[in-house]
Amino acid sequence: MRLLNWTGVGAPSALRSGAMGMEGTEVLHRLGWNVPKEELIHIQDHWLNFLEPPASMHFLLGLVYIGFFIMAIIGNGLVLWIFSSAKSLRTASNMFVVNLAFCDFMMMLKTPIFIYNSFYRGFELGQLGCQIFAFMGSLSGIGAGMTNAFIAYDRYTTITKPFDGKLTRTKAFVFILVIWLYTIPWAVMPLTEVWGRFGPEGYLTACTFDYLTNTFDNKMFVGSIFFCSYCIPMSMIIFFYSKIVSTVFNHEKALREQAKKMNVDSLRSNQNQGSQTAEVRIAKAAITICFLFVASWTPYAVLALIGAYGDQTLLTPGVTMIPACTCKFVACLDPYVYAISHPKYRQELQKRLPWLAINEPAEDTKSVATAATQNNEQEQKA
């Protein structure tokens, strides 16, 4: 009920900041004007130099994050439920998909903190809320990046080495353990301020690691986390998917040359003329996955580098909210890109939630491995 009276005594102080003055003009405040003095020490001076954004921007971002939250919780929740309960989906490769969904689920679990701060227009939940938000964001973000890298590795070995590169559940479990052992220190160190620290950014409603403090130790931390959490998984993703595309292209080229020698159109007896070739499908999937990772974390990486080593005047509160939105949006898309395109996953959804009217046909459930085996057999006959 207190939100009904926007400028009354019962309303939050941040909501009263936009009240009209005596002459009908809106009172302007700088960011952090309504933050208690004991909390101001946790906010970098950089943000306190900017005017508070209009209330509508806070409310708009709050509504956007509500949409992100609902979309991601449903999508990733379904992935966690179906992939963990369906026996047909309990494969070694799908363990990475479950881990990715868990990371994205964790990332969106912290959004209520942002939503609450947005509707109270500021640093309402204080340092405790900020630390929880940033810690969960670091764990889920770096964990998702490394999981994407291992998904790329798994697909590389499966497609390029179908017999020698088979992944076992034990090996997948060890890889996932490595992912979390690699990820956890990068979240714990700034939380305990052993190296780096967490702090608010932008509209003071979101928090991340501090990339503004102008000290040698902090610059080293920003450079290290940039390399380890962005450059390494990015390099792995690009390398493995480029090798997949190269392998498939070479395979298709060999098939076309062999078909030309035999004076036939194609060696694929069951090939539909209207369907896409394998090389186009694999290339599109690789480009999509790489693009999602680039789109989600490149803005944050650039932002951190500018803050630590560049011109900090470029980092306005509005600009810094863009990367916060991009990584959340990709966390919403991941379950659909990695899982909903999976025929067996759609069949399980069709079985358990028939009201979704998915209607996944049984004949479309051939795996890539099956198709590759058929192609090899045809090559041997040729």
Summary of the structure (lengths in Angstrom):
residues: 382
radius of gyration: 24.9
end to end distance: 77.1
largest distance: 89.8
contacts: 1184
relative contact order: 0.11
helix: 71%
strand: 3%
